[in-house]
Amino acid sequence: MRWLVLSLALAAPAPALADCPPLPDRAEERARLMEDLRNAPDPLAGQRASDAMWAFWATAPDARAQEMLDRGMARRAAYDFDGARAAFEDLIAYCPEYYEGYNQRAFVRFLTGDYGGALEDLNRTLARRPDHVGALSGKALTLMQLGRIKASQGVLREAVKLNPWLPERGLLIEEPGTEL
């Protein structure tokens, strides 16, 4: 009898991953923030625009997802990488289409030396949000750690096109015949 119950439980479809609402359409706001990044006239304005973009990315679809994101970021800031990873995995399970769960888990993986895992999560982030400058710069840094310098430079150039004030722009290597 136990085998029958176990078999039915395993064969049954997984319950819906909670009730994460769909991401709201914030395309106009995102476009305005990206424009602010590209057109910032000086480093201070560039930093303000970057901060506003990070706040945009770190706005979760609902209060439950926001709590998971905030908890993970607090755990990471406290160097509790296992706790941070667990919070981000909860967020990903709850809101699998919310890109920031993957991006933040990638950051934890990067910090703990799991560059392959970080790259997977960064690719998941970028599949959902191709203009995520943080994920692009994170991917460039991860590729550098993996020794894939040429690939990292291409990704970093994409990120700098979106945000010319990105601190990682200092890692760009001038290509022959071009000027940074």
Summary of the structure (lengths in Angstrom):
residues: 180
radius of gyration: 18.8
end to end distance: 69.9
largest distance: 74.0
contacts: 525
relative contact order: 0.11
helix: 70%
strand: 0%
